[in-house]
């Protein structure tokens, strides 16, 4: 199925749910696995392909920069954990850097200076999806900001 066909099917399913919710919600669904082993190629991944450092969360700097977590950060078993110290904590998966004024220092134990967004821009014609699993311990606000500003 092409991406356009997938989008049409998704829009059609959404319209059915909106127009006929009781009919759609009352249906049973059976999911079956493929009849044979199926190999699915992994998709393009910016951090793996461009930075040669997958965000597998086996290293402290798999989050490029964070603020408001103090010393409450740990990384183990592929999970980055942080407890914010108040309001306004945030993370940058790819630290953007700053034009003509790059202040980035490696943390103790880092092998090299982290690669930053200013020198490694994300090609949005190739990388079109952003996926994160966020598990807050309490109800809170969550936002994603995407910025493109050549002047910074």
N, C-alpha and C positions, 0 to 999 in steps of 0.2 A: 504494500500500500504506500502510495506517495504521501509526502507531508501534506499536500493540498487535500488529498482524499481523506487523510486522517482528520484534518481540521474540519472538513465538511461533515464527517461522521460525528465528531464531537459536538459541533453546533446542532446537528439534527437531534442527537440524544438530549442535549440541553433544552431544545424547544419542546420535545416530547415531555420531558419532566416538568416544564413550566406549564404547558397547555393541558396535559392530562396526568397530573401527579398521582391520583389514586390508581389509575390503570397501570402506570409505570412502576410505582412502588409496590404494587401487589404481586408482581411477577416474581417467579423464582428463577434463579440463575444457577447454572451448573458450569463450572470451569473444569476443563480437562487439560492435561499436559500434552505436549507433542507426542506423537506415536513413536518417534525415534529420537535419539540424542541430537540435539540442535546446538550448534555452535554459533554464538552471536558475537560479532566483532565489537570490541569496545569502541566507544566514540572518541572524538578528539577531546583532549583535556589540556587546557592552557598550561597549568602548572607542570604537568608531566612533559608535554611536547615542547613548550617554549623555554621553561625555566629548568628543566631536567630535575625537578624536585616535586614529586606528587604530593598533594595534600592528604597524606595518609595518617596524619596526626601521630607520628612516631617521634617527632621532634618538637621542641618547645616553639620554634619559629615557624611552624606550619600555619600559624596565624601571624601575619606580617607585622601587626602592631595592635596594641590594645591600650585602653585607658580606663582607669577606675576599678581595676581588679587587685591592685596591690600585690602581695605575695600569695594570693589565693589561687594560683594557677597550677595545674598539673596536667601531664600528658601521659597516658598509659592505655595500652590495648586499643589503639586507634581512636581514642577519645580525648579531646581537649576540654578540660573542665576549668571553669572560673567562677568565682563568687564575687559579685560586684559589692563594692564597699559603700554604696549609697545609690543615688540616682544619677543617670547620665553616663553609665559605663558603655563602652562601645569597642568594637573590633574592626580592624581593616585586614581582610584576607590578603590583599596585595597593597602594601604601603606605597602611596603614590610618589613620595619624594617631592622635592621642590626645585624648580628651575634655578640654576646658577647658585644654589645654596643648599646642598644636600647634607643634612646632619643625620646620619644613620650610623650607629656603631653596633657591632655584633655583641651579643650577650656572651657572658663567660661560657666557654664550651662550644660556641659556634665556630665552625671551620673557616667561614668566610663571610664577608659582608653580604647581607641579604640582597637579592636582586629586587629592584623596586619598579613600580609602575611607570615612572617617568622614562626609564630607559627600556622598559619592556611593556609596551602598550598592548592591550588586549584587542585583537582584530575581531571586531564584532560581526564582520561578514562571515567569519569562520566559526567563532564560538558564540552560539546563540542562546544557550541555556545556562542558568545559574541554579545550582541545587545545594541546599544545606538542610540538615536535620537539626533543629533547635529544640531543646527540651528544657524550658524554664521550670523552676521548682514552684513558681507561683504565677498567677495571671499577671501579665504585664504587656506593655506595648512593645512592638517590634517593627522596625522599618529598615528598608534597604534603599540606600541612596547611590545613584550611579551618576558620576559627574565627568564631563569632558570639557576641560578648560585648559587651553594651550598657554594661557598667560601665567599659570602658577608653576 
